[in-house]
Amino acid sequence: MDKPPVNAALEFHDGQVLVVDHQEGLVVDQAALVEALDEKLRDLAAGEVEVPMVVAVPDIQAVDTAEAVERARIMISGEVKLRSGDKTWPMSVGRSRPPWTTVRRDRALLQAGSVHLA
């Protein structure tokens, strides 16, 4: 029944950092539903109870991504190499969305594991 909100995100296309807009959700107002059900039970009333819904705002909205966008642009402006021990793999970050990048909930910027910029 709930449609949870969707946080804004970053995507990489053709060397550009793009912001994917957030989407508000619609979720059951559980406190109001419990109250409505309690009232029906107290009154011993038969019938339907409308399920109350409320708008759910995402934790990360598009306006919250400016710092992450700037850091992502810096990150893809140089060569990116993935390194494990003595092995190194070059990666073209700006050409596709790397699966290892995310915007953290605290809006603290891009989290990129152990990626070293050349």
Kinemage of the C-alpha trace (Angstrom):
@kinemage 1
@onewidth
@group {chain A} dominant
@subgroup {mainchain}
@vectorlist {calphas} color= white
{ca met a 1} P 0.000 0.000 0.000
{ca asp a 2} L 2.922 2.321 0.755
{ca lys a 3} L 4.835 3.979 -2.042
{ca pro a 4} L 8.105 4.974 -0.360
{ca pro a 5} L 9.944 8.139 -1.353
{ca val a 6} L 12.942 7.928 -3.677
{ca asn a 7} L 16.098 9.900 -2.860
{ca ala a 8} L 17.789 12.102 -5.427
{ca ala a 9} L 20.820 10.441 -6.996
{ca leu a 10} L 23.742 11.122 -9.281
{ca glu a 11} L 24.259 9.516 -12.668
{ca phe a 12} L 27.179 9.713 -15.047
{ca his a 13} L 26.487 10.110 -18.794
{ca asp a 14} L 28.992 11.014 -21.491
{ca gly a 15} L 31.424 12.585 -19.046
{ca gln a 16} L 28.736 14.602 -17.283
{ca val a 17} L 27.371 14.357 -13.736
{ca leu a 18} L 23.576 14.490 -13.771
{ca val a 19} L 21.168 14.791 -10.865
{ca val a 20} L 18.224 12.405 -10.866
{ca asp a 21} L 15.402 14.206 -9.084
{ca his a 22} L 13.860 12.864 -5.900
{ca gln a 23} L 10.289 11.577 -5.758
{ca glu a 24} L 7.904 12.016 -2.885
{ca gly a 25} L 6.150 8.935 -1.598
{ca leu a 26} L 2.737 8.186 -0.168
{ca val a 27} L 2.570 6.084 2.985
{ca val a 28} L -0.039 4.957 5.498
{ca asp a 29} L -0.438 7.317 8.440
{ca gln a 30} L -0.237 4.517 10.977
{ca ala a 31} L -1.116 6.626 14.030
{ca ala a 32} L -4.254 7.963 12.345
{ca leu a 33} L -5.197 4.474 11.166
{ca val a 34} L -4.860 3.023 14.681
{ca glu a 35} L -6.997 5.855 16.026
{ca ala a 36} L -9.702 5.283 13.393
{ca leu a 37} L -9.732 1.534 14.094
{ca asp a 38} L -9.889 2.117 17.874
{ca glu a 39} L -12.838 4.439 17.381
{ca lys a 40} L -14.701 1.829 15.323
{ca leu a 41} L -14.023 -0.815 17.972
{ca arg a 42} L -15.055 1.464 20.860
{ca asp a 43} L -18.314 2.281 19.126
{ca leu a 44} L -18.818 -1.344 18.077
{ca ala a 45} L -19.584 0.085 14.678
{ca ala a 46} L -19.538 -1.981 11.519
{ca gly a 47} L -18.327 -0.586 8.255
{ca glu a 48} L -15.251 0.489 6.421
{ca val a 49} L -12.328 2.513 7.659
{ca glu a 50} L -10.581 4.682 5.136
{ca val a 51} L -6.827 4.174 5.267
{ca pro a 52} L -5.255 7.601 5.884
{ca met a 53} L -2.220 8.379 3.745
{ca val a 54} L 0.481 11.024 4.130
{ca val a 55} L 3.161 12.351 1.816
{ca ala a 56} L 6.635 10.984 2.618
{ca val a 57} L 9.511 13.304 1.794
{ca pro a 58} L 12.806 11.700 0.706
{ca asp a 59} L 15.893 12.136 2.875
{ca ile a 60} L 17.949 13.451 -0.055
{ca gln a 61} L 16.363 15.989 -2.367
{ca ala a 62} L 17.832 17.323 -5.596
{ca val a 63} L 18.779 20.626 -3.929
{ca asp a 64} L 20.883 18.654 -1.435
{ca thr a 65} L 23.242 17.247 -4.074
{ca ala a 66} L 25.289 20.342 -5.024
{ca glu a 67} L 28.365 19.391 -2.994
{ca ala a 68} L 28.205 15.774 -4.157
{ca val a 69} L 27.923 16.924 -7.790
{ca glu a 70} L 30.999 19.113 -7.414
{ca arg a 71} L 33.010 16.296 -5.841
{ca ala a 72} L 31.851 13.873 -8.543
{ca arg a 73} L 32.970 16.321 -11.244
{ca ile a 74} L 36.387 16.523 -9.614
{ca met a 75} L 36.500 12.743 -9.307
{ca ile a 76} L 35.828 12.137 -13.019
{ca ser a 77} L 38.014 14.987 -14.247
{ca gly a 78} L 41.121 12.808 -13.901
{ca glu a 79} L 41.963 9.231 -14.564
{ca val a 80} L 40.415 6.822 -12.085
{ca lys a 81} L 42.234 3.637 -11.195
{ca leu a 82} L 40.925 0.786 -9.140
{ca arg a 83} L 43.687 -0.764 -7.090
{ca ser a 84} L 43.907 -4.010 -5.165
{ca gly a 85} L 47.311 -4.928 -3.837
{ca asp a 86} L 49.757 -4.647 -6.736
{ca lys a 87} L 47.063 -4.786 -9.436
{ca thr a 88} L 45.592 -1.641 -11.017
{ca trp a 89} L 42.693 -1.243 -13.438
{ca pro a 90} L 41.979 2.035 -15.284
{ca met a 91} L 38.334 3.001 -15.337
{ca ser a 92} L 36.415 5.499 -17.426
{ca val a 93} L 34.090 6.818 -14.732
{ca gly a 94} L 32.504 9.607 -16.736
{ca arg a 95} L 31.166 7.268 -19.395
{ca ser a 96} L 28.812 5.202 -17.283
{ca arg a 97} L 27.431 5.022 -13.762
{ca pro a 98} L 29.914 3.122 -11.656
{ca pro a 99} L 28.159 0.628 -9.390
{ca trp a 100} L 30.431 1.537 -6.489
{ca thr a 101} L 29.298 5.183 -6.155
{ca thr a 102} L 26.437 6.296 -3.947
{ca val a 103} L 25.240 9.448 -2.260
{ca arg a 104} L 25.152 8.677 1.432
{ca arg a 105} L 22.053 9.494 3.460
{ca asp a 106} L 23.898 12.138 5.487
{ca arg a 107} L 24.577 13.997 2.255
{ca ala a 108} L 28.258 13.770 3.010
{ca leu a 109} L 29.190 13.346 -0.631
{ca leu a 110} L 30.228 10.483 -2.801
{ca gln a 111} L 31.349 7.307 -1.197
{ca ala a 112} L 33.782 5.542 -3.448
{ca gly a 113} L 35.419 2.773 -1.478
{ca ser a 114} L 39.165 2.612 -2.033
{ca val a 115} L 39.363 4.430 -5.340
{ca his a 116} L 42.577 6.384 -5.951
{ca leu a 117} L 42.582 9.281 -8.401
{ca ala a 118} L 45.674 9.494 -10.570
